[in-house]
Amino acid sequence: MTDCRAVRLAALLRAGGALFEVVGGTARHLAGDPRAPRDLDVAVRPDDVEALAGALGRVGAALDPARARRLRVVRVDTSYGPLDVFVGAA
């Protein structure tokens, strides 16, 4: 497995119970692209935003579920780098 901060963040969020799909540069990286992504992009269903927010809280980052559902695209700063959340696209 790659030693990339975005991939580590995805693994921690998944281990924390979050349900999402990895998209964007991190998805390309996991598919074999050698370029390390600068951020993690995830698509999540509206019903799964609460679980993502909980998993983010366990890694020291905050996501307001109501705001995420309303805006549909939000950026969260984490100690692993930026996370872009696309709500409704999963």
N, C-alpha and C positions, 0 to 999 in steps of 0.2 A: 504494500500500500504506500502511497505517496506521503511524504512528510510536508504537507502543505497546511497552512493555518486554516484556510477555508474548509478543507476536508476534515481537519480535526474538529472544527466547530460543528460541522454537520454531524459527525459521529457523536459528539457530546449531546447535541440536541435530540438526536434519535434515541440515544441511551436514556435521555431524560423524559421520554414519552411523547415527543413531538412527532406528528405525522405531516410529511411534506414531500415534495418532489424537488430535487436539485435541478436547477436550470442554468442557462448562461455559461459563463466561462468555466465554472467549476464542473459542470456536467461534461463539457468538452474535455477538460483535463482528466476526468475519471475515465473517459472513453479513449484516452491515449494521447491527447494533445500534450506535448512536453512543457508548454508554457504554464507557469503557475498563475492561477487567477488572483486578482487583487481583492476580490470580495466574494462573498457567498450569496448567490441568488436562489431563493426558494419560492415555490408556488404552494399555496396552502388553501384548503377549502375553508369557507367561513366558519363552519362548525368545529374546525381544528385549531382556530386561532388561540383559544384559551390554553390548550396544551402546549403550543409553541411559546406562549408568554410565560407559562410556568417553567418550561425547560430553560428559557433565556434567563429567568430570575435565578436559577440554580448556577448559572455561569456568570452572574453579576451584571446582567444587562436587563434593560426594561423595555417592555412592549405593552402599550395600552391596547387591549383587544378591541374595545369599541372604536377607538380612533383608527386602528388598522382596518376594521371592517368598513368604516365610513370612507376612508381615503382610498382604499384598495391597493395602494402602493406606499410602503413606508421604508425608511432606512433606519437601521438600529446600529449604533456604535457598540462594538464589543471589544474585549481585550484580544480577540482573535482577528480583528479587523471588521470592516463594515459588513452588514447583512442587509440585503434588500429583500423585502417580503412582498410578494404579489398575492393578494387575497382574491380567491374566486377563480384562479387560473389553474388549479390542480385537477 
